């Protein structure tokens, strides 16, 4: 851990951390929070012991090692907040070591509570409001957050360091919770700022922060335009289900796009492991007239496997 300056808080601070994940929800929220507050950089984690490159990056025929992932700490004294962000998920023992280092930092500054943020995939449309769920390592914290209009997460799992941190914090007697914003099941590998916005509104209430969210709201509108086009194309090319919607009132409109998009997401994951299936994916995208919207993501599959480490 490399500290750039000594910092002090008048009262014990709160720590909020995020890594990449579904819809990039947590990282978008925490990064926006940090920028909105004008938090200052004060420390950086050395990620080199935890990251072993498994491929190289080639640009114009020149090969080079991929950039080392980053883990950085910012702080805002008035808000009583420490913000940790990393651009890469690391699993196994190395992931536990990273969490241990973050919690060591929390202990150093007598942090009283730790928050993380993530996405929660649901069969929903982009036009639906993003609900904020929460999971905590204590009933007391859970009750406190429910009082701020969040819903306790149902039985399930939180993958990655966004969730694992809660369990490790509990072994140290530190209160921790994860905010989860609901996202459409087909958008897990797309940026989904609407969920990030809902999470920040909740964080603002919980921490009594006056956040300026106008820029994030603009990002939500831009994302909604793209997602609306995807859903409209699906309905256009799947008329049988559109008719079924009229005949079957209990069938929700938002269930239609997930049927196809889930298959496309599975194909994207399959191509990561087996490039020979790329034609199958391209044919599926073309079949539903979606290739243009996914072209950059499709081509990124062939730039470098290392780019997938940062998703």
Long-range contacts (C-beta under 8 A, 24 or more apart in sequence): 1-43, 1-44, 1-45, 1-46, 1-101, 1-104, 1-105, 2-43, 2-44, 2-45, 2-46, 3-42, 3-43, 4-41, 4-42, 4-43, 4-44, 5-42, 7-42, 7-75, 7-77, 7-109, 8-77, 9-75, 9-77, 9-80, 9-109, 10-77, 10-80, 11-80, 12-80, 12-109, 12-110, 12-111, 12-112, 13-75, 13-80, 13-81, 13-82, 13-109, 13-110, 13-111, 13-112, 14-80, 14-81, 14-82, 14-111, 14-112, 14-113, 14-114, 14-115, 14-207, 15-81, 15-82, 15-83, 15-84, 15-102, 15-105, 15-106, 15-109, 15-111, 15-113, 15-114, 15-115, 16-81, 16-82, 16-83, 16-84, 16-114, 16-115, 16-116, 16-117, 16-203, 17-83, 17-84, 17-85, 17-86, 17-102, 17-114, 17-115, 17-116, 17-161, 17-162, 17-165, 18-84, 18-85, 18-86, 18-116, 18-117, 18-118, 18-162, 19-85, 19-86, 19-87, 19-88, 19-89, 19-160, 19-161, 19-162, 20-87, 20-88, 20-89, 20-310, 20-311, 21-89, 21-118, 21-119, 21-159, 21-160, 21-162, 22-118, 22-119, 22-120, 22-121, 22-183, 22-188, 22-189, 22-192, 23-119, 23-181, 23-183, 23-187, 23-188, 23-190, 23-191, 23-192, 23-195, 24-119, 24-191, 24-192, 25-117, 25-118, 25-119, 25-180, 25-181, 25-183, 25-192, 25-195, 25-196, 25-199, 26-116, 26-117, 26-118, 26-119, 26-162, 26-196, 26-199, 27-85, 27-87, 28-191, 28-193, 28-196, 28-216, 28-219, 29-117, 29-179, 29-181, 29-195, 29-196, 29-197, 29-199, 29-200, 29-203, 30-83, 30-85, 30-117, 31-85, 32-196, 32-200, 32-213, 32-215, 32-216, 33-83, 33-200, 33-203, 33-211, 34-74, 34-83, 34-85, 36-211, 36-212, 36-213, 37-76, 37-79, 37-81, 37-209, 37-211, 38-76, 39-74, 39-75, 39-76, 39-79, 39-81, 39-83, 40-74, 40-75, 40-76, 41-72, 41-73, 41-74, 42-73, 42-74, 42-75, 43-72, 43-73, 43-105, 44-70, 44-71, 44-72, 44-73, 45-70, 45-71, 45-72, 45-73, 45-86, 45-98, 45-101, 45-102, 47-71, 47-86, 47-88, 47-90, 47-98, 49-94, 49-97, 50-90, 50-94, 50-95, 50-97, 50-98, 51-88, 51-90, 51-94, 53-306, 54-305, 54-306, 54-309, 55-304, 55-305, 55-306, 56-304, 56-306, 57-304, 57-306, 58-304, 66-304, 66-306, 66-309, 69-309, 69-310, 71-98, 73-105, 79-207, 79-209, 81-207, 82-106, 82-109, 82-111, 86-161, 87-310, 88-309, 88-310, 89-160, 89-161, 90-161, 91-160, 95-161, 95-164, 96-164, 96-168, 98-161, 99-161, 99-164, 99-165, 99-168, 100-168, 102-165, 103-165, 103-168, 103-169, 103-172, 103-174, 106-174, 107-172, 107-174, 111-174, 112-175, 113-141, 113-174, 113-175, 113-176, 113-177, 114-165, 114-166, 114-169, 114-174, 114-175, 114-176, 114-177, 115-176, 115-177, 115-178, 115-179, 115-203, 116-161, 116-162, 116-163, 116-165, 116-166, 116-176, 116-177, 116-178, 116-179, 117-162, 117-178, 117-179, 117-180, 117-181, 117-196, 117-199, 117-203, 118-158, 118-160, 118-162, 118-163, 118-178, 118-179, 118-180, 118-181, 119-180, 119-181, 119-182, 119-183, 119-188, 119-192, 119-195, 120-153, 120-180, 120-181, 120-182, 120-183, 120-195, 121-182, 121-183, 121-184, 121-185, 121-187, 121-188, 122-182, 122-183, 122-184, 122-185, 123-184, 123-185, 123-252, 123-254, 123-255, 123-258, 124-182, 124-183, 124-184, 124-185, 124-254, 125-184, 125-231, 125-253, 125-254, 125-257, 126-184, 126-187, 126-194, 126-223, 126-224, 126-227, 126-228, 126-231, 127-224, 127-228, 127-254, 128-254, 129-198, 130-181, 130-182, 130-183, 130-192, 130-194, 130-195, 130-197, 130-198, 131-181, 131-182, 131-198, 132-179, 132-180, 132-181, 132-182, 132-198, 132-199, 132-201, 132-202, 133-179, 133-180, 133-181, 133-182, 134-177, 134-178, 134-179, 134-180, 135-163, 135-166, 135-177, 135-178, 135-180, 136-166, 136-175, 136-176, 136-177, 136-178, 137-166, 137-167, 137-169, 137-170, 137-175, 137-176, 137-177, 138-170, 138-175, 140-175, 141-175, 141-176, 141-177, 142-177, 144-206, 145-177, 145-179, 145-202, 145-206, 148-202, 148-205, 148-206, 149-202, 149-205, 150-179, 150-202, 153-180, 179-203, 184-227, 184-254, 184-257, 184-258, 184-261, 185-258, 185-261, 185-262, 185-265, 186-230, 186-257, 186-258, 186-260, 186-261, 186-262, 186-264, 186-265, 187-227, 187-261, 188-265, 189-265, 189-268, 189-297, 189-311, 190-223, 190-227, 191-223, 192-223, 193-219, 193-220, 193-223, 194-220, 194-223, 194-224, 226-293, 229-293, 230-257, 230-261, 230-290, 230-293, 231-256, 231-257, 233-288, 233-289, 233-290, 234-260, 234-261, 234-288, 236-289, 237-287, 237-288, 237-289, 260-288, 264-290, 264-294, 268-297, 268-301, 271-301, 272-301, 272-305, 272-308, 275-301, 275-302, 278-302
